Amino acid sequence: MCKDVVENIMDYIDKELDMETLRELEKHTGECPECKAFVDTYRRMLDVTGKLKERPSVTPEIRNRLKTLLKSKIDPC
């Protein structure tokens, strides 16, 4: 999984990225099957657990802890 995808996963899923970063990530996930699978799996996990942005159960602390965990698992592309 690539560093940029992991670092921006929450903002990507929440559609809060600037247009340039969004285009770069979408291009990358279109070319990198591992990152595409990661984004798709992450999105499904959020749907299944009911922790979408609109729900107050995902606090900034939880988001930061998850981001830290994901960053610790990065293998550079």
C-alpha distances in whole Angstrom, upper triangle without the diagonal:
4,7,9,7,7,11,12,11,15,17,15,16,19,20,21,19,21,22,20,17,17,18,15,12,14,15,11,10,13,12,9,9,6,5,9,9,7,10,13,12,12,15,17,17,18,21,22,22,24,23,22,23,27,27,28,27,23,25,23,23,21,19,18,18,15,13,14,13,10,10,11,8,6,6,7,7
4,6,6,7,9,10,11,14,15,14,16,19,19,19,17,19,19,17,14,15,16,12,10,13,13,9,10,13,12,9,11,8,7,10,12,10,11,14,15,14,17,19,19,20,23,24,24,26,24,23,23,27,28,29,27,24,25,23,23,22,19,18,18,16,13,14,14,10,9,12,10,6,6,6,6
4,6,5,6,9,10,13,14,13,16,18,18,18,16,17,19,17,13,15,16,13,11,14,15,11,12,16,15,12,14,12,10,13,14,12,13,16,17,15,17,20,20,20,23,25,25,26,23,23,22,26,27,27,26,23,23,21,21,20,17,16,16,14,11,12,12,9,7,10,9,6,7,6,8
4,6,5,6,8,11,11,11,13,16,15,15,12,14,15,13,9,11,12,9,8,11,12,9,11,14,14,12,15,13,10,12,15,12,12,16,17,15,17,20,20,20,22,24,24,25,22,21,21,24,26,26,26,22,22,20,21,20,16,16,17,15,12,13,14,11,10,13,13,10,11,10,10
4,6,5,6,9,10,8,11,13,13,14,12,14,15,14,10,10,12,10,7,10,11,9,8,12,12,10,12,10,7,9,11,9,8,12,13,11,13,16,16,16,19,21,21,22,20,18,18,22,23,24,23,20,21,19,20,18,15,15,16,13,11,13,13,10,10,13,12,10,11,11,11
4,5,5,8,10,10,11,14,15,15,13,16,17,17,13,13,15,13,10,13,15,12,11,15,16,13,14,12,9,11,12,9,9,13,13,10,13,16,15,15,18,20,19,21,18,17,17,21,22,22,21,18,18,16,17,15,12,12,13,10,7,9,10,6,6,10,9,7,10,11,12
4,6,8,9,10,12,13,14,13,11,14,16,15,11,13,15,13,11,14,16,14,14,17,18,16,17,15,12,14,16,12,12,16,16,13,15,18,17,17,20,22,21,22,19,18,17,21,22,22,21,17,17,15,15,15,11,10,12,10,7,9,11,8,7,11,11,10,12,12,14
4,6,5,6,9,10,10,9,8,11,13,13,9,9,12,11,9,11,14,12,12,16,17,15,17,15,12,13,15,12,10,14,15,12,13,17,16,15,18,21,20,20,17,16,15,18,20,20,20,16,17,15,16,15,11,12,14,12,9,12,13,11,10,14,14,13,15,15,16
4,6,5,6,8,10,10,10,13,15,15,11,11,14,13,9,11,14,13,11,15,16,15,15,14,10,11,12,9,7,11,11,8,9,13,13,12,15,17,17,17,14,13,13,16,17,19,18,14,16,14,15,14,10,11,13,10,8,12,12,9,10,14,13,13,15,16,16
4,5,5,6,8,8,9,13,15,16,13,12,15,15,12,14,17,16,15,18,20,18,19,17,14,14,15,12,10,12,13,9,9,13,12,10,13,16,15,15,12,10,9,13,14,15,15,11,12,11,13,11,8,9,12,9,8,12,13,11,12,16,16,15,18,19,20
4,6,5,6,5,6,9,12,13,10,9,13,13,11,13,16,16,15,18,20,19,20,19,15,15,17,14,12,14,15,12,12,15,15,13,16,19,18,17,14,12,10,13,15,16,17,13,14,12,15,14,10,12,15,13,11,14,16,14,14,18,18,17,20,20,21
4,5,5,6,6,9,11,12,9,7,10,11,8,9,13,12,11,14,16,16,17,16,12,12,14,12,9,11,13,11,10,14,15,13,15,18,18,17,15,13,12,15,17,19,19,16,17,16,18,17,13,15,17,14,12,16,17,14,15,19,18,17,19,19,19
4,5,8,9,13,14,15,13,10,13,14,11,11,15,15,13,15,18,17,17,16,13,12,13,12,8,10,11,9,7,11,11,9,11,14,15,14,12,9,9,12,14,16,16,13,15,15,17,15,12,15,16,14,13,17,17,15,16,20,19,18,21,21,21
4,5,8,12,13,16,13,11,15,16,13,14,18,18,16,18,21,21,21,20,17,16,17,15,12,13,15,12,10,13,14,11,12,16,16,14,12,8,7,10,12,14,15,12,14,13,16,15,12,14,17,15,14,18,19,17,18,22,21,21,24,24,24
4,6,9,10,12,11,8,12,14,12,12,15,16,15,17,20,20,21,20,17,16,18,16,13,14,16,14,12,15,17,14,15,19,19,17,15,12,10,12,15,17,19,16,17,16,19,18,15,17,20,18,16,20,21,19,20,23,23,22,24,24,24
4,7,9,12,10,9,12,14,12,13,17,17,17,19,22,22,23,22,18,18,20,18,15,17,19,16,15,18,19,16,18,21,21,19,17,13,11,13,16,17,19,16,16,15,18,18,14,16,19,17,15,19,21,19,19,23,23,22,25,24,24
4,6,8,6,6,9,10,10,11,14,15,15,17,19,19,21,21,17,17,20,18,15,17,19,17,16,20,20,18,20,23,23,22,19,16,14,17,20,21,22,19,19,17,20,19,16,17,20,18,15,19,21,18,18,22,22,20,23,22,21
4,6,6,6,9,10,11,12,14,15,16,18,20,21,23,23,19,19,22,21,18,20,23,20,19,23,24,22,23,27,27,25,23,20,18,20,23,24,25,22,22,20,23,23,19,20,23,21,19,22,24,21,21,25,25,23,25,23,23
4,6,5,6,9,10,10,12,14,15,16,18,20,22,23,19,19,22,21,18,20,23,21,20,23,25,23,24,28,28,27,25,22,20,22,25,26,28,25,25,23,26,26,22,23,26,24,21,24,26,23,23,27,26,24,25,24,23
4,5,5,6,9,10,11,12,14,15,17,18,21,22,18,18,22,21,18,21,24,22,21,25,26,25,26,29,30,29,27,24,22,25,27,29,30,26,27,24,27,27,23,23,26,24,21,24,26,23,22,25,25,22,24,21,20
4,5,5,6,9,10,10,12,14,15,16,19,19,15,16,19,17,15,18,20,19,18,22,23,22,24,27,27,26,24,21,20,23,25,26,27,23,24,21,24,23,20,20,22,21,17,20,22,19,18,22,22,19,20,18,18
4,5,5,6,8,10,10,12,14,15,17,18,14,14,17,16,13,15,18,17,16,19,21,20,21,24,25,24,22,19,18,21,23,25,26,22,23,21,24,23,19,20,23,20,18,21,22,19,19,23,22,20,21,20,19
4,6,5,6,8,10,10,12,14,17,18,15,14,18,17,15,17,20,19,18,21,23,22,23,27,28,27,25,22,21,24,27,28,29,26,27,25,28,27,23,24,26,24,21,24,25,22,21,25,24,21,22,20,18
4,6,5,6,9,10,11,12,15,16,13,13,17,16,14,17,20,19,19,22,23,23,24,27,28,28,26,23,23,26,28,29,30,26,27,25,27,26,22,23,25,22,19,22,23,20,19,22,21,18,19,17,15
4,5,5,6,8,10,10,13,13,9,10,13,12,10,13,16,15,15,18,20,19,21,24,24,24,22,20,20,23,25,27,27,23,24,23,24,23,19,20,22,19,17,19,20,16,16,20,18,16,17,15,14
4,5,5,6,9,10,12,13,10,9,13,13,10,12,15,15,14,17,19,19,20,23,24,24,23,20,20,23,25,27,27,24,26,25,27,25,21,23,24,21,19,22,22,19,19,22,21,18,19,18,16
4,6,5,6,9,11,13,11,10,14,15,13,15,18,18,18,20,22,23,24,26,28,28,26,24,24,27,29,31,31,28,29,28,30,28,24,25,27,24,22,24,24,21,21,24,22,19,19,17,15
4,5,5,6,9,10,8,8,12,12,11,14,16,16,17,19,21,22,23,25,27,27,26,24,24,27,29,31,30,27,28,27,28,26,23,23,25,22,19,21,22,18,18,20,19,16,15,14,11
4,5,5,7,8,5,5,8,9,8,10,13,13,14,16,18,18,20,22,23,24,23,21,22,25,26,28,28,25,27,25,27,25,21,22,23,20,18,21,20,17,17,20,18,15,15,15,12
4,6,7,10,9,7,10,12,11,12,15,16,16,18,20,21,22,24,26,26,25,23,24,27,29,31,31,28,30,29,30,28,25,26,27,24,22,25,24,20,21,24,21,19,18,17,14
4,6,9,9,8,11,13,13,14,17,18,18,20,22,23,24,26,28,29,28,26,27,30,32,34,33,30,32,31,32,30,27,27,28,25,23,25,24,21,21,23,20,18,17,15,12
4,6,6,6,9,10,11,12,14,15,17,18,20,21,23,24,26,27,26,25,26,29,30,32,31,28,30,29,29,27,24,25,25,22,20,22,21,17,18,20,17,14,13,12,9
4,6,5,6,8,10,10,12,14,15,16,18,20,21,22,24,26,25,24,25,28,29,32,30,28,30,29,30,27,24,25,25,22,21,23,21,17,19,20,17,15,14,14,12
4,5,5,6,9,10,10,12,14,15,16,18,20,21,22,24,23,23,24,27,28,30,28,25,27,27,27,24,22,23,22,19,18,19,18,14,15,17,13,12,11,12,10
4,5,5,6,8,10,10,12,14,15,16,18,20,21,22,21,20,21,25,25,27,26,23,25,24,24,22,19,20,20,17,15,17,16,12,13,16,13,11,11,11,10
4,5,5,6,8,10,11,12,14,16,17,18,20,21,20,19,21,23,25,27,26,23,25,25,26,23,20,22,22,18,17,20,19,15,17,19,16,15,15,15,13
4,6,5,6,8,10,10,12,14,15,16,18,20,19,19,21,24,24,26,25,22,25,25,25,22,20,22,21,18,17,20,18,14,16,18,15,14,15,16,15
4,6,5,6,8,10,10,12,14,15,16,18,17,17,18,22,22,24,22,19,22,21,22,19,17,18,18,14,13,16,14,11,13,15,12,12,13,14,14
4,5,5,6,9,10,11,12,14,15,16,15,14,16,19,20,22,21,18,20,20,21,18,15,17,18,14,13,16,15,12,14,17,14,14,15,16,16
4,6,5,6,9,10,11,12,14,15,15,14,16,19,20,22,21,19,22,22,23,20,18,20,20,16,16,19,18,15,17,20,17,17,18,19,18
4,5,5,6,9,10,10,12,14,14,14,16,19,19,21,20,18,21,21,21,18,16,19,18,14,15,18,16,13,16,18,15,16,17,19,19
4,5,5,6,9,10,11,12,11,11,13,16,16,18,17,14,17,17,18,15,13,15,15,11,12,15,13,11,14,16,14,15,17,19,19
4,5,5,6,9,10,11,10,9,11,14,15,17,16,14,17,18,19,16,14,17,17,14,14,17,16,14,17,19,18,18,20,22,22
4,5,5,6,9,10,10,10,13,15,15,18,17,15,19,20,21,17,16,19,19,15,17,20,18,16,19,21,19,20,22,24,24
4,5,5,6,8,9,10,13,15,14,16,14,13,16,18,18,14,14,17,16,13,14,17,15,14,18,19,17,19,21,23,24
4,6,5,6,5,6,9,11,11,13,11,10,13,15,16,13,12,15,15,12,14,17,16,15,18,20,19,20,23,25,25
4,6,5,7,7,10,11,11,14,13,12,16,18,19,16,15,19,19,16,17,21,19,18,21,23,22,23,26,28,28
4,5,8,9,13,14,13,16,14,14,17,20,20,17,16,20,19,16,19,21,20,19,22,24,22,24,26,29,29
4,6,8,12,13,11,13,10,11,14,17,17,14,14,17,17,14,17,20,18,18,21,22,21,23,26,29,29
4,6,9,10,8,10,9,9,13,16,17,14,14,18,18,15,18,21,20,19,23,24,24,25,28,30,31
4,7,8,6,8,6,6,10,12,13,10,10,14,14,12,15,18,17,17,20,22,22,23,26,28,29
4,5,6,8,8,7,11,12,15,12,11,15,16,14,15,19,18,18,20,23,23,23,27,28,28
4,5,7,9,7,9,10,13,12,10,14,15,14,15,18,19,18,20,23,23,24,27,28,29
4,6,9,9,11,13,16,14,13,17,19,17,18,22,22,22,24,27,27,28,31,32,32
4,6,7,9,12,14,13,13,16,17,16,18,21,21,21,24,26,26,28,31,32,33
4,5,7,10,12,11,12,15,16,16,18,20,21,21,24,26,27,28,31,33,34
4,6,10,11,9,10,13,14,14,16,18,18,19,22,24,24,26,30,31,33
4,7,8,6,7,10,11,10,12,15,15,16,18,20,21,23,26,28,29
4,5,5,6,9,10,11,12,14,16,17,18,20,22,23,27,28,30
4,5,5,6,9,10,10,12,14,15,16,18,20,21,25,26,28
4,5,5,6,9,10,11,12,14,15,17,19,20,24,26,28
4,5,5,6,9,10,11,12,14,15,17,19,23,24,27
4,6,5,6,9,10,11,12,14,16,17,21,22,24
4,5,5,6,9,10,10,12,15,16,19,21,23
4,5,5,6,9,10,11,13,15,19,21,23
4,5,5,6,9,10,11,13,17,19,21
4,5,5,6,9,10,11,15,16,18
4,5,5,6,9,10,14,16,19
4,5,5,7,9,13,15,18
4,5,5,7,10,13,15
4,5,5,9,11,13
4,6,9,11,15
4,7,10,13
4,6,9
4,6
4
